[in-house]
């Protein structure tokens, strides 16, 4: 999502910026756990996930940037599964036919990723 924001606001970014952002989120919002050669990323607690969902729901700009930054179908599936944000997401898609086209293209052509759901 960082690249989409950088493009939207004409800001420069570097790999170090991404790492710094992840480090800032570590412990307060997210936790990272080694799983063999991979890393499992999860929210530290349910209230952190609720905060993110509410933030996204209340900001059409964030929704649009979020959709434009999707890489994997599973990301779209996860976002759409958040019932409290679904109406805002649908409204964003209806208001922008190019965005709807982009989402459909991504959903059909995106490479799969491995998602581990921990409850």
N, C-alpha and C positions, 0 to 999 in steps of 0.2 A: 504494500500500500504506500510505502514511502515514495516510490517512483511516481505514482499517480499524483500524490500531493506536490512533489517537486515540479512536475509538469504544470499542474494547475496554477501554482503560485510563482512560477519562474524562479525557483530556488535551486541552488546547486546542492548536490549530495555526494557522499562518498561512502565506500564500504564501512569506514570507521564511524560514520554517522549512524548507520544501521546498527552496528554493534553497540554503540553508546546508548542508543534508544532501548535495545534489548536489556542492556545492563541496568538501565534506569528502572525498567519494569520488573526486573528480577526481585522477587521477594515481596513486593507490595501488590502487584497484580498477577504476575506470572511466576511459575516455578518450572525449572528445567531438570529432568531426571534422565540419566543415561539408561538406555534400553538396548544393550548390546552395542552395535555400531551406530545406533540412532539416538536421537534425543526426543523424549516425550515432553511436550509443552502443554501446560494446563494452567487454569486459573488457580490462584491461591485459595480462594473460597467462593461460594456462590454469590456473595454480594459484589465481588469484582466482576463476575460475568453479568449480573443484573445491571450494574453501572454501565458497562459497555453497550448492552442492548438498549437501555434507555437513551444513552447518548446518540446512538445511531438512529433510533426511532425519531428523535427530536430534531434531526438535522438533515434536510434534503440534500445539501451539499455533500455531507459525509456519505450518504447512501449512494449518490451518484459516483463519487470517487471510489467507494468500496466496490461497487459493481464493475467499474472500469479497471480495477486492479486484480480481479479474479484471474487465476491461472488454471486451477483445477475444478472439475465439475463438483467435487466433494465440498469445495468452499461454498459454492452456490447452494448446494443441498443443505449444508449446515446453517447458513444464513436464513434460508427460506424456512427451516424448521423452527426458528424462533417465532412462535405464534404472536408474541406481543409486538413484533416489528413487521409482521407480514403485510398489514394494510398500508403502512408507510412505504414498504418496498414495492408493493403493487402499484401504488399511486405514482411513484417515481418512474416505473417502467411505462405506465400508461401516458405519462406526460412527455416522454421522450422516445419516439419510434426508433431513432438511431441507437439509443441505448438498448432497447428491446432486441433489435437486430444483433447488436454486438453480443448480448447475453446468450441469445439462441445459438449464434455461431460458436461461441466459446463452449457452450454446453455440449454441442455436437462434436467438436473437434479437439477438445482439451484432453491432454494426457491424464490418466488416472494417477491418484496419489494414494498413499497409505494413511488412513485415518484411524487412530485408536481412540475410542471413546471410553473414558473412565468416569464412572458415576460413584 
